[in-house]
Amino acid sequence: EKIKKGVWFIGHPAVAQKSKEDITQYLLEKDYTPDEIESIFSLRESEVANGPTEPQKKLDFATILQMVSEGVPIPGIRTDIVDTPTDDLVPLTVTENIPKKPWE
């Protein structure tokens, strides 16, 4: 549990900007051992390369709205899908005479 909290902590955007030495010093002050700190950095590197090792926490609507407005990727949402329409789509036109309805 302590290692998971450490991995989450160093993955936070505000902390991720800090140097590894600053983060290590902070974790040492919070009673993490050097071995635990090494495990935290290893797990975080693996998480960055392969995706999260555990499910993401649920985000509330306001957080997701803020992330979308800032252009931040939402965890768990694929970004590799191209969903923009292409130019080769031609609107359908009716070439046949459609029979009228009885009431027309």
C-alpha positions as CSV (number, residue, x, y, z in Angstrom):
1,E,0.0,0.0,0.0
2,K,2.8,2.4,0.8
3,I,4.5,1.7,-2.5
4,K,1.2,2.3,-4.4
5,K,0.8,5.7,-2.7
6,G,4.4,6.5,-3.6
7,V,3.8,5.6,-7.3
8,W,0.6,7.7,-7.3
9,F,2.5,10.6,-5.7
10,I,5.3,10.8,-8.2
11,G,2.9,10.4,-11.1
12,H,1.0,13.5,-10.0
13,P,1.5,16.3,-12.6
14,A,2.8,18.8,-10.0
15,V,5.3,16.3,-8.6
16,A,6.3,14.9,-12.0
17,Q,7.9,18.2,-12.9
18,K,10.4,17.9,-10.0
19,S,13.8,16.3,-10.3
20,K,14.3,12.7,-9.2
21,E,16.7,13.9,-6.5
22,D,14.0,16.3,-5.1
23,I,11.4,13.6,-5.1
24,T,13.8,11.1,-3.5
25,Q,14.7,13.6,-0.8
26,Y,11.0,14.2,-0.1
27,L,10.2,10.5,0.1
28,L,13.2,10.0,2.5
29,E,11.7,12.7,4.7
30,K,8.4,10.8,4.7
31,D,10.1,7.6,6.0
32,Y,10.4,5.7,2.8
33,T,13.5,3.4,2.6
34,P,15.9,3.6,-0.4
35,D,14.7,0.2,-1.5
36,E,11.1,1.4,-1.4
37,I,12.0,4.5,-3.3
38,E,13.7,2.5,-6.0
39,S,10.7,0.3,-6.3
40,I,8.4,3.3,-6.6
41,F,10.5,4.8,-9.5
42,S,10.7,1.4,-11.2
43,L,6.9,0.8,-11.0
44,R,6.3,4.4,-12.2
45,E,8.6,3.9,-15.2
46,S,6.8,0.6,-16.0
47,E,3.4,2.3,-15.7
48,V,4.4,5.1,-18.0
49,A,5.7,2.6,-20.6
50,N,3.0,0.0,-20.3
51,G,0.0,1.9,-18.9
52,P,-1.3,1.8,-15.3
53,T,-0.9,-1.3,-13.2
54,E,-4.2,-0.9,-11.5
55,P,-7.6,0.6,-12.5
56,Q,-7.8,4.4,-12.4
57,K,-9.9,6.1,-9.7
58,K,-13.3,7.3,-10.9
59,L,-13.3,10.9,-11.9
60,D,-16.3,13.2,-11.2
61,F,-18.0,15.1,-14.0
62,A,-16.5,18.5,-13.0
63,T,-12.9,17.0,-13.2
64,I,-13.6,15.4,-16.6
65,L,-15.1,18.7,-17.9
66,Q,-12.0,20.6,-16.7
67,M,-9.7,18.0,-18.4
68,V,-11.6,18.2,-21.7
69,S,-11.6,22.0,-21.7
70,E,-7.8,22.0,-21.0
71,G,-7.1,19.3,-23.6
72,V,-5.7,16.9,-21.1
73,P,-6.2,13.2,-22.0
74,I,-8.7,11.4,-19.9
75,P,-7.4,8.2,-18.3
76,G,-8.9,5.1,-19.8
77,I,-10.1,6.8,-23.0
78,R,-8.3,5.7,-26.1
79,T,-6.8,8.5,-28.2
80,D,-5.6,6.3,-31.1
81,I,-9.0,6.2,-32.8
82,V,-9.5,8.6,-35.7
83,D,-13.1,9.6,-35.6
84,T,-13.1,12.6,-37.9
85,P,-15.2,12.3,-41.0
86,T,-13.3,11.8,-44.3
87,D,-13.9,13.7,-47.5
88,D,-14.8,10.6,-49.5
89,L,-18.2,10.4,-47.8
90,V,-20.8,11.4,-50.4
91,P,-24.3,12.3,-49.3
92,L,-26.8,9.7,-50.4
93,T,-29.2,10.8,-53.1
94,V,-32.4,9.1,-54.2
95,T,-32.3,8.1,-57.8
96,E,-35.4,6.1,-57.9
97,N,-39.0,7.3,-57.8
98,I,-40.3,6.4,-54.5
99,P,-44.0,5.3,-54.6
100,K,-46.3,7.7,-52.8
101,K,-48.0,6.7,-49.6
102,P,-51.8,6.1,-49.9
103,W,-52.6,9.3,-48.1
104,E,-50.3,11.4,-50.3
